[in-house]
């Protein structure tokens, strides 16, 4: 019985060692996962910022285009003289 007990104790030590190793690996993986999630959030914010910048530039460009289109259709008269014949 003593021999069987020693064998079981050795197997238990091996199992505990494997569990400790697995727990360390899981902790490292969790840390890596948290880091990657932060990076994804940062990239999402960067993408949102880029989209907002593109929309702002497009709006400003549209406003400039609308202004230039309107400006080309209007006629400015800086100085004018109107003459007409006199009628009695």
DSSP file (Angstrom, degrees, kcal/mol; ACC not computed):
  #  RESIDUE AA STRUCTURE BP1 BP2  ACC     N-H-->O    O-->H-N    N-H-->O    O-->H-N    TCO  KAPPA ALPHA  PHI   PSI    X-CA   Y-CA   Z-CA
    1    1 A X     >        0   0    0      0, 0.0     4,-2.3     0, 0.0     5,-0.2   0.000 360.0 360.0 360.0 -35.3    0.0    0.0    0.0
    2    2 A X  H  >  +     0   0    0      1,-0.2     4,-2.1     2,-0.2     5,-0.1   0.867 360.0  52.1 -62.6 -36.8    2.9    2.4    0.7
    3    3 A X  H  > S+     0   0    0      2,-0.2     4,-2.1     1,-0.2    -1,-0.2   0.907 110.1  47.7 -66.2 -43.8    4.2    1.9   -2.8
    4    4 A X  H  > S+     0   0    0      1,-0.2     4,-2.4     2,-0.2    -2,-0.2   0.880 110.3  52.9 -64.5 -38.2    0.8    2.7   -4.3
    5    5 A X  H  X S+     0   0    0     -4,-2.3     4,-2.5     2,-0.2    -2,-0.2   0.911 108.9  48.9 -64.9 -42.7    0.5    5.8   -2.0
    6    6 A X  H  X S+     0   0    0     -4,-2.1     4,-2.4     2,-0.2    -2,-0.2   0.914 111.3  50.2 -62.7 -43.0    3.9    7.1   -3.2
    7    7 A X  H  X S+     0   0    0     -4,-2.1     4,-2.3     1,-0.2    -2,-0.2   0.913 111.7  47.6 -62.4 -43.3    2.9    6.5   -6.9
    8    8 A X  H  X S+     0   0    0     -4,-2.4     4,-2.4     2,-0.2    -1,-0.2   0.895 110.9  51.7 -64.9 -39.8   -0.3    8.5   -6.3
    9    9 A X  H  X S+     0   0    0     -4,-2.5     4,-2.2     2,-0.2    -2,-0.2   0.897 110.3  49.0 -63.4 -40.4    1.5   11.3   -4.6
   10   10 A X  H  X S+     0   0    0     -4,-2.4     4,-2.3     2,-0.2    -2,-0.2   0.915 112.0  48.2 -65.0 -42.9    4.0   11.5   -7.5
   11   11 A X  H  X S+     0   0    0     -4,-2.3     4,-2.5     1,-0.2    -2,-0.2   0.890 110.7  52.1 -63.3 -38.6    1.1   11.6  -10.0
   12   12 A X  H  X S+     0   0    0     -4,-2.4     4,-2.8     2,-0.2    -2,-0.2   0.901 108.6  50.2 -63.9 -41.0   -0.6   14.3   -7.8
   13   13 A X  H  X S+     0   0    0     -4,-2.2     4,-2.5     2,-0.2    -2,-0.2   0.909 111.3  48.9 -62.1 -42.4    2.6   16.4   -7.9
   14   14 A X  H  X S+     0   0    0     -4,-2.3     4,-2.5     2,-0.2    -2,-0.2   0.922 112.6  47.6 -63.5 -44.0    2.8   16.1  -11.7
   15   15 A X  H  X S+     0   0    0     -4,-2.5     4,-2.5     2,-0.2    -2,-0.2   0.917 112.3  49.2 -64.3 -42.9   -0.8   17.1  -12.0
   16   16 A X  H  X S+     0   0    0     -4,-2.8     4,-2.5     2,-0.2    -1,-0.2   0.890 110.9  50.9 -63.7 -38.5   -0.4   20.0   -9.6
   17   17 A X  H  X S+     0   0    0     -4,-2.5     4,-2.4     2,-0.2    -2,-0.2   0.921 111.0  47.7 -64.1 -44.0    2.7   21.1  -11.6
   18   18 A X  H  X S+     0   0    0     -4,-2.5     4,-2.8     2,-0.2    -2,-0.2   0.902 111.8  50.7 -63.0 -40.9    0.8   21.0  -14.9
   19   19 A X  H  X S+     0   0    0     -4,-2.5     4,-2.6     2,-0.2    -2,-0.2   0.917 109.8  49.4 -63.9 -42.8   -2.1   22.9  -13.3
   20   20 A X  H  X S+     0   0    0     -4,-2.5     4,-2.2     2,-0.2    -2,-0.2   0.915 112.6  48.2 -62.1 -42.2    0.3   25.6  -12.1
   21   21 A X  H  X S+     0   0    0     -4,-2.4     4,-2.4     1,-0.2    -2,-0.2   0.919 112.3  48.7 -63.1 -43.8    1.8   25.8  -15.5
   22   22 A X  H  X S+     0   0    0     -4,-2.8     4,-2.5     1,-0.2    -2,-0.2   0.886 110.1  51.7 -64.2 -38.8   -1.6   26.0  -17.2
   23   23 A X  H  X S+     0   0    0     -4,-2.6     4,-2.3     2,-0.2    -1,-0.2   0.897 109.9  49.3 -65.4 -39.6   -2.7   28.7  -14.7
   24   24 A X  H  X S+     0   0    0     -4,-2.2     4,-2.3     2,-0.2    -2,-0.2   0.926 112.0  48.5 -63.1 -44.3    0.4   30.8  -15.5
   25   25 A X  H  X S+     0   0    0     -4,-2.4     4,-2.5     1,-0.2    -2,-0.2   0.894 110.9  50.8 -62.6 -39.9   -0.2   30.4  -19.2
   26   26 A X  H  X S+     0   0    0     -4,-2.5     4,-2.6     2,-0.2    -1,-0.2   0.900 109.0  51.2 -64.9 -40.4   -3.9   31.4  -18.8
   27   27 A X  H  X S+     0   0    0     -4,-2.3     4,-2.2     2,-0.2    -2,-0.2   0.918 111.6  47.4 -62.9 -42.5   -2.8   34.5  -16.8
   28   28 A X  H  X S+     0   0    0     -4,-2.3     4,-2.5     1,-0.2    -2,-0.2   0.915 112.2  50.0 -63.6 -42.3   -0.4   35.5  -19.6
   29   29 A X  H  X S+     0   0    0     -4,-2.5     4,-2.6     2,-0.2    -2,-0.2   0.888 109.7  50.8 -63.6 -39.3   -3.1   34.9  -22.2
   30   30 A X  H  X S+     0   0    0     -4,-2.6     4,-2.5     2,-0.2    -1,-0.2   0.906 110.5  49.4 -64.7 -41.2   -5.6   37.0  -20.3
   31   31 A X  H  X S+     0   0    0     -4,-2.2     4,-2.2     2,-0.2    -2,-0.2   0.919 112.6  47.5 -62.8 -43.6   -3.0   39.8  -20.0
   32   32 A X  H  X S+     0   0    0     -4,-2.5     4,-2.5     1,-0.2    -2,-0.2   0.901 111.1  51.5 -63.5 -41.3   -2.4   39.6  -23.8
   33   33 A X  H  X S+     0   0    0     -4,-2.6     4,-2.4     2,-0.2    -2,-0.2   0.909 109.4  49.4 -63.0 -43.6   -6.1   39.5  -24.5
   34   34 A X  H  X S+     0   0    0     -4,-2.5     4,-2.1     2,-0.2    -1,-0.2   0.912 111.3  50.1 -61.8 -42.7   -6.7   42.7  -22.4
   35   35 A X  H  X S+     0   0    0     -4,-2.2     4,-2.0     1,-0.2    -2,-0.2   0.911 111.3  48.1 -62.4 -42.9   -3.8   44.4  -24.2
   36   36 A X  H  X S+     0   0    0     -4,-2.5     4,-2.3     1,-0.2    -1,-0.2   0.867 109.0  53.7 -67.7 -35.6   -5.3   43.4  -27.6
   37   37 A X  H  X S+     0   0    0     -4,-2.4     4,-2.3     2,-0.2    -1,-0.2   0.898 108.4  50.0 -64.8 -39.5   -8.8   44.7  -26.6
   38   38 A X  H  X S+     0   0    0     -4,-2.1     4,-2.4     2,-0.2    -2,-0.2   0.908 110.2  50.4 -63.0 -41.5   -7.3   48.0  -25.6
   39   39 A X  H  X S+     0   0    0     -4,-2.0     4,-2.4     2,-0.2    -2,-0.2   0.893 109.6  50.6 -64.1 -40.0   -5.5   48.2  -29.0
   40   40 A X  H  X S+     0   0    0     -4,-2.3     4,-2.4     2,-0.2    -2,-0.2   0.917 110.3  49.4 -64.0 -43.6   -8.8   47.4  -30.8
   41   41 A X  H  X S+     0   0    0     -4,-2.3     4,-2.2     1,-0.2    -2,-0.2   0.911 111.2  50.1 -61.3 -41.2  -10.6   50.2  -28.9
   42   42 A X  H  X S+     0   0    0     -4,-2.4     4,-2.3     1,-0.2    -2,-0.2   0.912 111.3  48.2 -63.4 -42.5   -7.8   52.6  -29.8
   43   43 A X  H  X S+     0   0    0     -4,-2.4     4,-2.6     2,-0.2    -1,-0.2   0.876 109.3  53.2 -66.3 -37.3   -8.1   51.7  -33.5
   44   44 A X  H  X S+     0   0    0     -4,-2.4     4,-2.6     2,-0.2    -1,-0.2   0.920 110.1  47.9 -62.5 -43.0  -11.9   52.0  -33.4
   45   45 A X  H  X S+     0   0    0     -4,-2.2     4,-2.4     2,-0.2    -2,-0.2   0.904 111.7  50.2 -64.4 -40.1  -11.5   55.5  -32.0
   46   46 A X  H  X S+     0   0    0     -4,-2.3     4,-2.4     2,-0.2    -2,-0.2   0.910 111.0  49.2 -63.0 -41.9   -8.9   56.4  -34.6
   47   47 A X  H  X S+     0   0    0     -4,-2.6     4,-2.6     2,-0.2    -2,-0.2   0.913 110.6  49.8 -64.7 -42.6  -11.2   55.1  -37.3
   48   48 A X  H  X S+     0   0    0     -4,-2.6     4,-2.5     1,-0.2    -2,-0.2   0.911 111.1  50.1 -61.7 -41.3  -14.1   57.1  -36.0
   49   49 A X  H  X S+     0   0    0     -4,-2.4     4,-2.4     2,-0.2    -2,-0.2   0.906 110.6  49.4 -62.4 -42.1  -11.8   60.2  -35.9
   50   50 A X  H  X S+     0   0    0     -4,-2.4     4,-2.5     2,-0.2    -2,-0.2   0.915 111.3  48.8 -64.2 -43.1  -10.7   59.6  -39.5
   51   51 A X  H  X S+     0   0    0     -4,-2.6     4,-2.4     2,-0.2    -2,-0.2   0.914 111.4  50.0 -62.9 -42.5  -14.3   59.2  -40.7
   52   52 A X  H  X S+     0   0    0     -4,-2.5     4,-2.4     1,-0.2    -2,-0.2   0.912 110.5  50.0 -62.5 -42.0  -15.3   62.4  -38.9
   53   53 A X  H  X S+     0   0    0     -4,-2.4     4,-2.6     2,-0.2    -2,-0.2   0.913 110.5  49.8 -62.4 -43.1  -12.4   64.2  -40.5
   54   54 A X  H  X S+     0   0    0     -4,-2.5     4,-2.5     1,-0.2    -2,-0.2   0.913 111.4  48.9 -62.3 -42.7  -13.4   63.0  -43.9
   55   55 A X  H  X S+     0   0    0     -4,-2.4     4,-2.3     2,-0.2    -1,-0.2   0.894 111.4  49.5 -65.1 -39.1  -17.0   64.1  -43.4
   56   56 A X  H  X S+     0   0    0     -4,-2.4     4,-2.6     2,-0.2     5,-0.2   0.933 112.2  47.5 -64.7 -45.4  -15.9   67.5  -42.2
   57   57 A X  H  X S+     0   0    0     -4,-2.6     4,-2.8     1,-0.2    -2,-0.2   0.905 112.2  50.2 -62.6 -41.0  -13.7   67.9  -45.2
   58   58 A X  H  X S+     0   0    0     -4,-2.5     4,-2.5     2,-0.2    -1,-0.2   0.901 111.1  49.1 -64.0 -40.1  -16.5   66.8  -47.6
   59   59 A X  H  X S+     0   0    0     -4,-2.3     4,-2.4     2,-0.2    -2,-0.2   0.924 113.1  46.1 -65.6 -44.0  -18.9   69.2  -45.9
   60   60 A X  H  X S+     0   0    0     -4,-2.6     4,-2.6     2,-0.2    -2,-0.2   0.924 113.1  50.3 -64.2 -43.3  -16.4   72.1  -46.3
   61   61 A X  H  X S+     0   0    0     -4,-2.8     4,-2.5    -5,-0.2    -2,-0.2   0.903 111.0  49.2 -61.2 -41.0  -15.7   71.1  -49.9
   62   62 A X  H  X S+     0   0    0     -4,-2.5     4,-2.6     2,-0.2    -1,-0.2   0.894 110.7  50.2 -64.5 -40.1  -19.4   71.0  -50.6
   63   63 A X  H  X S+     0   0    0     -4,-2.4     4,-2.4     2,-0.2    -2,-0.2   0.917 111.9  47.3 -64.9 -42.7  -20.0   74.4  -49.1
   64   64 A X  H  X S+     0   0    0     -4,-2.6     4,-2.7     2,-0.2     5,-0.2   0.919 112.7  49.4 -64.2 -43.2  -17.1   75.9  -51.1
   65   65 A X  H  X S+     0   0    0     -4,-2.5     4,-2.4     1,-0.2    -2,-0.2   0.914 111.6  48.6 -62.3 -42.8  -18.4   74.3  -54.3
   66   66 A X  H  X S+     0   0    0     -4,-2.6     4,-2.4     2,-0.2    -1,-0.2   0.908 112.2  49.3 -64.1 -41.1  -21.9   75.6  -53.6
   67   67 A X  H  X S+     0   0    0     -4,-2.4     4,-2.8     2,-0.2    -2,-0.2   0.934 112.5  46.7 -63.5 -46.4  -20.5   79.1  -53.0
   68   68 A X  H  X S+     0   0    0     -4,-2.7     4,-2.0     2,-0.2    -2,-0.2   0.890 111.9  51.1 -65.9 -37.6  -18.5   79.1  -56.2
   69   69 A X  H  X S+     0   0    0     -4,-2.4     4,-0.9    -5,-0.2    -1,-0.2   0.929 114.1  44.0 -63.4 -44.9  -21.4   77.8  -58.2
   70   70 A X  H >X S+     0   0    0     -4,-2.4     4,-1.1     1,-0.2     3,-0.6   0.902 112.0  53.3 -65.3 -41.5  -23.7   80.6  -56.8
   71   71 A X  H 3< S+     0   0    0     -4,-2.8     3,-0.3     1,-0.2    -1,-0.2   0.859 106.5  52.3 -64.6 -36.9  -21.0   83.2  -57.2
   72   72 A X  H 3< S+     0   0    0     -4,-2.0    -1,-0.2     1,-0.2    -2,-0.2   0.712 108.2  52.5 -73.4 -20.5  -20.5   82.3  -61.0
   73   73 A X  H << S+     0   0    0     -4,-0.9     2,-0.2    -3,-0.6    -1,-0.2   0.697  96.4  78.8 -88.3 -20.7  -24.3   82.6  -61.6
   74   74 A X  S  < S-     0   0    0     -4,-1.1     2,-0.5    -3,-0.3     0, 0.0  -0.580  70.1-141.7 -91.3 153.5  -24.7   86.1  -60.2
   75   75 A X        -     0   0    0     -2,-0.2     2,-0.5     2,-0.0    -3,-0.1  -0.956  10.8-149.8-115.4 125.5  -23.7   89.3  -61.9
   76   76 A X        -     0   0    0     -2,-0.5     2,-0.6     2,-0.0    -2,-0.0  -0.809   5.9-163.8 -96.6 134.1  -22.2   92.1  -60.0
   77   77 A X        +     0   0    0     -2,-0.5     3,-0.2     1,-0.2    -2,-0.0  -0.948  12.7 172.9-117.0 109.7  -22.8   95.7  -61.1
   78   78 A X  S    S+     0   0    0     -2,-0.6     2,-0.4     1,-0.3    -1,-0.2   0.907  70.6   5.0 -84.1 -43.1  -20.3   98.0  -59.5
   79   79 A X        +     0   0    0      2,-0.0     2,-0.4     0, 0.0    -1,-0.3  -0.992  69.1 168.7-145.3 133.2  -21.2  101.2  -61.4
   80   80 A X        -     0   0    0     -2,-0.4     2,-0.4    -3,-0.2    -3,-0.0  -0.997  19.3-154.8-145.7 150.3  -23.9  101.9  -63.9
   81   81 A X        -     0   0    0     -2,-0.4     2,-0.5     2,-0.0    -2,-0.0  -0.984  10.7-155.8-122.5 134.7  -25.5  104.8  -65.7
   82   82 A X        -     0   0    0     -2,-0.4     2,-0.4     2,-0.0    -2,-0.0  -0.949  12.8-175.6-112.9 126.7  -29.0  104.7  -67.0
   83   83 A X        +     0   0    0     -2,-0.5     2,-0.3     2,-0.0    -2,-0.0  -0.949   6.6 168.8-121.2 141.5  -29.9  107.1  -69.8
   84   84 A X        -     0   0    0     -2,-0.4     2,-0.1     0, 0.0    -2,-0.0  -0.993  36.9-102.4-147.1 151.6  -33.3  107.6  -71.3
   85   85 A X        -     0   0    0     -2,-0.3     2,-0.3     1,-0.1    -2,-0.0  -0.426  40.4-110.0 -73.9 152.0  -34.9  110.1  -73.6
   86   86 A X        -     0   0    0     -2,-0.1     2,-0.5     2,-0.0    -1,-0.1  -0.632  29.2-157.2 -81.6 137.4  -37.1  112.8  -72.2
   87   87 A X              0   0    0     -2,-0.3    -1,-0.0     1,-0.1     0, 0.0  -0.967 360.0 360.0-118.7 129.8  -40.8  112.6  -73.0
   88   88 A X              0   0    0     -2,-0.5    -1,-0.1     0, 0.0    -2,-0.0   0.437 360.0 360.0 -89.8 360.0  -43.0  115.6  -72.9
